[in-house]
Amino acid sequence: MAQNRNWILLRGLARGIGHWGSFVDKMKTKFPNDKIELIDLPGNGTRYNEKSPLKISEYVKDLRGRSEFVKNGEAFNILSVSLGAMVTVEWMREFPHEVKKSYLFCTSSSAHSPFYHRFYPMNFFRASKLLAASNNEALWEKTILEMVTNSHERREAEMLSLMAFTKNNPMNMENVFRQLLAASKYKFPKEAPGEIHLFGSHGDRLVSPQCTLRIGEKWGLKPTMHPWAGHDIPIDDPHWILEHLL
């Protein structure tokens, strides 16, 4: 088992560090000697009062300025989901010496997949509910979790803590649209910018699993696919992820 690793964990669209749920504690228990850095993307979570950039490269610039690993000149791994994975790819492209390896979950690229695979059209109606839910943490979390998780049991187990985080760190819808715009424009490089482990799920109802498979095909990588989890695998099946970090 690998020990004494440095990790940066990055969440995706409209999700903050509190939306990892119990995953982080489980990771710390599984790997007690590893160091974990949680950083919110600008506009998300604890940084909800900030304006989200419109370019993925600007997220990289921001996060590098906040990472203690970067400040101390220490290399690290990145575990990231969706939009966070796009930021990770750009980070590795710009600063390959900083990131030892990355674990990318349920992400997509405009260079490899059509828009209707990157966000299933059937979710537009559900997503429209969020326009009226920015001050209603219960409706906000219920709506999002119904789109990104498949396990009712896991959803219920995490719901209260996620709602509490959202209540204290409400999402600004302008930032949601700014992040969507940044994601829609971002294209992955033609070749993998370093050591990358790709993960997706055949049960993803938000983003087509074909997006992950296409990236793997273009980069010559074989993605590891979860059989049933939703887009938010850290919530649906955290133990499955941890077993793949050994």
C-alpha positions as CSV (number, residue, x, y, z in Angstrom):
1,M,0.0,0.0,0.0
2,A,1.3,3.4,-1.0
3,Q,2.0,5.7,2.0
4,N,2.9,9.3,2.7
5,R,1.3,10.6,-0.5
6,N,0.1,14.2,-1.0
7,W,-3.4,14.7,-2.4
8,I,-5.4,17.6,-3.7
9,L,-9.2,16.9,-4.0
10,L,-11.2,19.0,-6.4
11,R,-15.0,19.0,-6.8
12,G,-17.0,19.9,-9.9
13,L,-19.7,22.1,-11.1
14,A,-21.5,24.0,-8.2
15,R,-20.0,21.7,-5.6
16,G,-17.8,22.6,-2.6
17,I,-15.5,20.8,-0.2
18,G,-18.4,20.0,2.1
19,H,-20.1,18.0,-0.7
20,W,-17.5,15.2,-0.5
21,G,-19.8,13.9,2.3
22,S,-18.1,11.2,4.3
23,F,-15.6,10.4,1.5
24,V,-12.8,12.5,2.9
25,D,-13.0,10.9,6.4
26,K,-13.1,7.5,4.9
27,M,-10.0,8.3,2.8
28,K,-8.2,9.6,5.9
29,T,-9.0,6.4,7.7
30,K,-7.9,4.2,4.8
31,F,-4.7,6.2,4.3
32,P,-3.7,7.7,7.6
33,N,-0.2,8.7,6.5
34,D,-1.4,10.6,3.5
35,K,-1.8,14.4,3.4
36,I,-5.0,15.7,1.9
37,E,-5.7,19.3,0.8
38,L,-9.2,20.4,0.1
39,I,-9.6,23.5,-2.0
40,D,-12.8,25.0,-3.3
41,L,-13.0,26.2,-6.9
42,P,-13.6,30.0,-7.0
43,G,-17.3,30.5,-6.7
44,N,-18.0,27.2,-5.0
45,G,-18.5,26.2,-1.4
46,T,-16.7,28.4,1.1
47,R,-15.8,30.7,-1.8
48,Y,-19.4,31.3,-2.9
49,N,-19.0,35.1,-2.8
50,E,-16.3,35.1,-5.4
51,K,-16.8,35.1,-9.2
52,S,-16.0,32.0,-11.1
53,P,-13.6,32.4,-14.0
54,L,-14.6,31.8,-17.6
55,K,-11.4,30.0,-18.5
56,I,-10.2,26.7,-17.1
57,S,-6.6,28.0,-17.0
58,E,-7.7,30.7,-14.6
59,Y,-8.9,28.1,-12.2
60,V,-5.5,26.5,-12.3
61,K,-3.8,29.8,-11.6
62,D,-6.1,30.4,-8.6
63,L,-5.7,27.0,-7.1
64,R,-2.0,27.0,-7.4
65,G,-1.9,30.2,-5.4
66,R,-3.8,28.5,-2.6
67,S,-2.1,25.1,-2.4
68,E,0.4,24.6,0.4
69,F,2.0,21.8,-1.6
70,V,2.8,24.2,-4.4
71,K,4.1,26.8,-2.0
72,N,6.4,24.1,-0.4
73,G,7.5,22.7,-3.7
74,E,6.0,19.3,-2.9
75,A,4.6,17.1,-5.7
76,F,1.1,15.7,-5.3
77,N,-1.7,13.6,-6.7
78,I,-5.0,15.0,-7.7
79,L,-8.4,13.3,-7.3
80,S,-11.1,15.2,-9.1
81,V,-14.6,15.0,-10.4
82,S,-16.2,16.4,-13.5
83,L,-15.3,20.1,-13.9
84,G,-12.5,19.6,-11.3
85,A,-11.1,16.9,-13.6
86,M,-10.9,19.5,-16.4
87,V,-9.0,21.8,-14.2
88,T,-6.7,18.9,-13.3
89,V,-5.9,18.1,-16.9
90,E,-5.0,21.8,-17.6
91,W,-2.9,21.9,-14.4
92,M,-0.9,18.9,-15.6
93,R,-0.6,20.4,-19.1
94,E,0.8,23.7,-17.7
95,F,2.8,22.4,-14.7
96,P,3.6,18.7,-15.4
97,H,6.3,18.7,-12.7
98,E,3.8,19.4,-9.9
99,V,1.3,16.6,-10.4
100,K,2.7,13.1,-9.9
101,K,-0.5,11.4,-11.1
102,S,-4.2,12.1,-11.3
103,Y,-7.4,10.2,-10.8
104,L,-10.2,11.7,-13.0
105,F,-13.8,10.8,-12.4
106,C,-16.8,11.3,-14.8
107,T,-15.4,14.1,-16.9
108,S,-15.8,15.1,-20.5
109,S,-14.1,17.2,-23.3
110,S,-15.7,19.3,-26.0
111,A,-13.0,18.0,-28.3
112,H,-14.2,14.4,-28.0
113,S,-18.0,14.4,-27.2
114,P,-21.1,16.3,-28.4
115,F,-22.9,18.6,-26.0
116,Y,-25.8,16.2,-25.6
117,H,-23.4,13.6,-24.2
118,R,-21.7,16.1,-21.9
119,F,-25.0,16.9,-20.3
120,Y,-28.0,14.7,-20.9
121,P,-30.9,16.8,-22.2
122,M,-33.3,14.9,-19.9
123,N,-31.7,16.8,-17.0
124,F,-32.6,20.3,-18.3
125,F,-36.0,20.2,-16.6
126,R,-34.6,19.1,-13.3
127,A,-31.8,21.6,-13.5
128,S,-34.3,24.4,-14.1
129,K,-35.6,23.8,-10.6
130,L,-32.3,25.1,-9.3
131,L,-33.1,28.6,-10.5
132,A,-35.7,28.9,-7.8
133,A,-33.8,26.9,-5.2
134,S,-30.7,29.0,-4.4
135,N,-32.2,29.9,-1.0
136,N,-33.7,26.5,-0.3
137,E,-30.9,24.1,0.6
138,A,-33.3,21.1,0.9
139,L,-34.6,21.5,-2.6
140,W,-31.2,22.4,-4.0
141,E,-29.6,19.2,-2.6
142,K,-32.5,17.0,-3.3
143,T,-32.6,18.2,-7.0
144,I,-28.8,17.7,-7.5
145,L,-28.6,14.4,-5.7
146,E,-31.4,13.0,-7.8
147,M,-29.4,13.8,-10.9
148,V,-26.0,12.6,-9.7
149,T,-26.6,9.7,-7.4
150,N,-28.2,6.3,-7.9
151,S,-28.1,4.9,-4.4
152,H,-31.1,6.0,-2.3
153,E,-29.4,4.6,0.8
154,R,-26.2,6.6,0.3
155,R,-28.2,9.7,-0.7
156,E,-30.2,9.6,2.5
157,A,-27.1,8.9,4.6
158,E,-25.3,12.0,3.3
159,M,-28.3,14.4,2.8
160,L,-28.3,16.2,6.1
161,S,-24.6,17.1,6.1
162,L,-24.7,18.2,2.5
163,M,-27.8,20.4,3.2
164,A,-26.0,22.0,6.2
165,F,-23.0,22.8,4.0
166,T,-25.2,24.3,1.2
167,K,-27.1,26.4,3.7
168,N,-23.9,28.0,5.0
169,N,-22.4,28.2,1.5
170,P,-25.2,29.0,-0.9
171,M,-24.4,28.8,-4.7
172,N,-24.8,31.8,-6.9
173,M,-26.6,30.8,-10.1
174,E,-24.4,33.3,-12.1
175,N,-21.4,31.2,-11.1
176,V,-23.1,28.1,-12.2
177,F,-23.5,29.5,-15.7
178,R,-20.0,30.9,-15.7
179,Q,-18.6,27.4,-14.8
180,L,-20.8,25.8,-17.5
181,L,-19.4,28.2,-20.0
182,A,-15.8,27.5,-19.0
183,A,-16.4,23.8,-19.2
184,S,-18.2,24.0,-22.5
185,K,-15.2,25.7,-24.1
186,Y,-12.5,23.5,-22.7
187,K,-10.8,21.0,-24.9
188,F,-8.5,18.3,-23.6
189,P,-5.1,18.0,-25.2
190,K,-4.5,15.4,-27.9
191,E,-2.3,13.3,-25.6
192,A,-2.6,12.7,-21.9
193,P,-0.4,15.3,-20.1
194,G,1.0,12.9,-17.6
195,E,0.1,9.8,-15.6
196,I,-3.7,9.7,-15.5
197,H,-6.2,7.1,-14.3
198,L,-9.6,7.6,-15.8
199,F,-12.8,6.5,-14.1
200,G,-16.4,6.6,-15.2
201,S,-19.7,4.9,-14.5
202,H,-22.1,3.0,-16.7
203,G,-24.9,4.3,-14.4
204,D,-24.1,8.0,-14.9
205,R,-27.4,9.8,-15.7
206,L,-25.9,13.3,-15.9
207,V,-23.0,12.8,-18.3
208,S,-22.8,10.0,-20.8
209,P,-20.3,7.3,-19.8
210,Q,-19.2,7.5,-23.5
211,C,-17.4,10.8,-22.6
212,T,-15.0,9.0,-20.4
213,L,-14.6,6.1,-22.8
214,R,-13.9,8.5,-25.7
215,I,-11.2,10.3,-23.7
216,G,-9.6,6.9,-22.9
217,E,-9.8,6.0,-26.6
218,K,-8.1,9.2,-27.7
219,W,-5.4,9.0,-25.0
220,G,-4.8,5.2,-25.3
221,L,-6.0,4.6,-21.8
222,K,-8.5,2.0,-20.5
223,P,-10.9,3.7,-18.2
224,T,-12.1,1.9,-15.1
225,M,-15.9,1.9,-15.1
226,H,-18.2,1.5,-12.1
227,P,-21.2,-0.8,-13.0
228,W,-24.0,1.2,-11.4
229,A,-23.1,4.4,-9.6
230,G,-24.3,7.8,-10.7
231,H,-22.1,10.8,-11.7
232,D,-21.1,11.4,-8.1
233,I,-19.3,8.2,-7.4
234,P,-17.7,9.6,-4.2
235,I,-21.2,9.8,-2.7
236,D,-22.6,6.6,-4.2
237,D,-19.7,4.2,-3.6
238,P,-16.7,5.8,-1.7
239,H,-15.2,2.4,-0.9
240,W,-15.0,1.5,-4.5
241,I,-12.9,4.6,-5.2
242,L,-10.6,4.0,-2.2
243,E,-9.8,0.4,-3.4
244,H,-8.6,1.9,-6.6
245,L,-6.2,4.3,-4.9
246,L,-4.1,1.5,-3.3
